[in-house]
Amino acid sequence: MTRKAFYDSVRETLFGGSLTPDQVAGMDAILNEWNKRGLTFEPYLAYILATVFHETARTMQPIRERGGPKYFAKYEGRKDLGNTLPGDGVKFHGRGFVQLTGRANYAKASNKLNLDFLANPEAVMQANYAVLILFDGMLDGWFTGKELADYREGDTFDYVNARRIINGTDRAALIAGQARLFAQAIALMESSPSEIPNNSPLPESPTVREIETVAPPAKRSWWRRFIAWLKTWRTA
């Protein structure tokens, strides 16, 4: 399979005709993690990509929740988020591909990945960690208690209600439509010919003689053509 077909598709259907290097890098990180885990149910991948597309405002890079200390004060004392200490609202504001929020979620990610995000919450902004949190969170139901498998029935997937994995039904229909466009691109990627491996030998260069054989005859100026005609006329 080739990712070129995938990127050609999403470039036109979702990104307005162009992709930045950061957008490609973000999607590559997700595709690489998908392959690394050996997952095969493609609607999951489509919905993961669509979720990141929406949550990061199409940047496909980890972002932080907008706001400052006054805004994040709304999270202070939120026991449902595990914010029990003064300053937790600011310290554990939303970060990453899916806006990991609250002491409890940072602790859950720390335990799962054997990393200390409680001591260093800014590490969630690193793409290599953000992509792990993205997959584990959506597969295991970290964020709301809902997980991808809850919306699968056989070979079908409920793209609309899967929004409950992240944030109730907020923009559920919009994100479902985006997920279907990602699904189309994934199908194109899977059905396109394989890329030539990087270590494959390149075709041999043609010899000088081969180049001369296939090269078109050089065009002569009108003056050269006239001289050649004149020589022919004199010998006639």
ZAMARGU-4260 file (C-alpha; in steps of 0.2 Angstrom, whole numbers, plus 5000, padded with zeros to 4 digits):
<rodrens>
0) 5000/5000/5000 | 5005/5018/4998 | 5002/5033/5008 | 5002/5044/4993 | 4985/5039/4988
5) 4979/5043/5006 | 4987/5060/5006 | 4981/5064/4989 | 4963/5061/4994 | 4963/5070/5011
10) 4972/5085/5004 | 4957/5088/4992 | 4943/5082/5003 | 4948/5089/5020 | 4962/5101/5019
15) 4957/5113/5006 | 4970/5107/4993 | 4986/5108/5002 | 4995/5100/5017 | 5009/5107/5028
20) 5024/5097/5033 | 5017/5097/5051 | 5000/5090/5046 | 5008/5076/5037 | 5020/5073/5051
25) 5005/5072/5063 | 4995/5060/5052 | 5011/5049/5049 | 5013/5048/5068 | 4995/5041/5069
30) 4997/5029/5054 | 5014/5023/5061 | 5006/5019/5078 | 4991/5010/5070 | 5003/4999/5060
35) 5014/4996/5076 | 4999/4990/5086 | 4993/4978/5072 | 4976/4985/5072 | 4965/4981/5057
40) 4947/4988/5059 | 4949/5003/5048 | 4934/5013/5054 | 4943/5015/5071 | 4958/5023/5062
45) 4946/5034/5052 | 4938/5040/5068 | 4954/5043/5077 | 4960/5054/5063 | 4944/5063/5062
50) 4945/5066/5081 | 4962/5073/5079 | 4957/5084/5064 | 4943/5092/5075 | 4951/5093/5091
55) 4967/5101/5085 | 4958/5113/5073 | 4966/5103/5058 | 4984/5106/5063 | 4986/5087/5066
60) 4998/5092/5080 | 4996/5091/5099 | 4989/5108/5106 | 4985/5115/5122 | 4968/5121/5128
65) 4966/5140/5125 | 4965/5151/5140 | 4976/5157/5155 | 4975/5155/5173 | 4959/5164/5175
70) 4951/5153/5162 | 4958/5137/5169 | 4952/5141/5187 | 4935/5134/5182 | 4944/5117/5184
75) 4949/5120/5202 | 4941/5108/5214 | 4933/5097/5200 | 4933/5080/5209 | 4926/5072/5193
80) 4943/5077/5185 | 4953/5072/5201 | 4958/5090/5204 | 4960/5090/5223 | 4975/5101/5226
85) 4976/5120/5224 | 4983/5125/5206 | 4977/5108/5198 | 4965/5117/5187 | 4980/5127/5179
90) 4993/5113/5180 | 4982/5100/5172 | 4973/5110/5159 | 4970/5102/5142 | 4984/5096/5131
95) 4988/5084/5117 | 4979/5077/5102 | 4963/5075/5113 | 4965/5088/5126 | 4970/5077/5141
100) 4962/5087/5156 | 4963/5085/5175 | 4974/5077/5188 | 4965/5060/5187 | 4968/5058/5168
105) 4986/5064/5169 | 4988/5050/5183 | 4980/5037/5172 | 4991/5041/5157 | 5006/5041/5169
110) 5002/5024/5176 | 4998/5016/5159 | 5014/5023/5150 | 5025/5022/5165 | 5029/5040/5164
115) 5027/5054/5176 | 5015/5067/5168 | 5010/5073/5185 | 5027/5080/5188 | 5029/5085/5170
120) 5012/5089/5162 | 5020/5098/5148 | 5027/5081/5141 | 5009/5078/5135 | 5013/5090/5121
125) 5026/5079/5114 | 5019/5070/5099 | 5027/5053/5103 | 5018/5053/5120 | 5002/5062/5113
130) 4999/5048/5101 | 5001/5035/5114 | 4988/5044/5125 | 4977/5046/5110 | 4976/5027/5105
135) 4975/5021/5123 | 4962/5034/5128 | 4951/5030/5114 | 4953/5011/5114 | 4952/5009/5133
140) 4939/5023/5137 | 4950/5034/5147 | 4941/5051/5144 | 4923/5048/5146 | 4922/5029/5150
145) 4917/5026/5132 | 4928/5017/5120 | 4929/5013/5101 | 4923/4995/5103 | 4907/5002/5111
150) 4902/5008/5094 | 4906/4993/5083 | 4894/4980/5078 | 4902/4967/5067 | 4909/4976/5052
155) 4899/4992/5055 | 4904/5007/5065 | 4893/5021/5073 | 4903/5036/5067 | 4890/5048/5075
160) 4888/5041/5093 | 4907/5037/5094 | 4909/5056/5098 | 4904/5051/5116 | 4921/5044/5118
165) 4928/5062/5119 | 4914/5074/5122 | 4896/5069/5122 | 4887/5073/5106 | 4896/5089/5103
170) 4898/5091/5084 | 4895/5073/5082 | 4887/5074/5065 | 4901/5085/5058 | 4915/5074/5064
175) 4906/5058/5058 | 4906/5066/5040 | 4925/5070/5042 | 4928/5052/5048 | 4919/5045/5032
180) 4931/5055/5021 | 4946/5048/5031 | 4939/5031/5028 | 4938/5034/5009 | 4956/5039/5009
185) 4961/5024/5020 | 4952/5013/5007 | 4962/5021/4993 | 4978/5018/5003 | 4975/5000/5005
190) 4970/4997/4987 | 4984/5006/4979 | 5000/4997/4973 | 5014/4995/4986 | 5028/5008/4986
195) 5046/5003/4980 | 5056/4999/4996 | 5069/5012/4999 | 5083/4999/4998 | 5077/4993/4981
200) 5090/4994/4967 | 5086/5008/4955 | 5085/5004/4936 | 5101/5006/4927 | 5105/5022/4918
205) 5105/5021/4899 | 5121/5021/4890 | 5127/5035/4880 | 5123/5026/4864 | 5105/5022/4870
210) 5103/5040/4874 | 5109/5045/4857 | 5097/5032/4849 | 5081/5038/4857 | 5086/5057/4856
215) 5076/5067/4843 | 5086/5074/4829 | 5093/5091/4832 | 5083/5105/4824 | 5094/5116/4811
220) 5092/5134/4809 | 5085/5141/4793 | 5102/5147/4788 | 5110/5130/4790 | 5096/5122/4780
225) 5098/5135/4766 | 5117/5131/4765 | 5113/5113/4764 | 5101/5116/4750 | 5113/5127/4741
230) 5127/5113/4741 | 5114/5101/4734 | 5109/5113/4720 | 5127/5116/4715 | 5131/5097/4713
235) 5115/5094/4704
</rodrens>
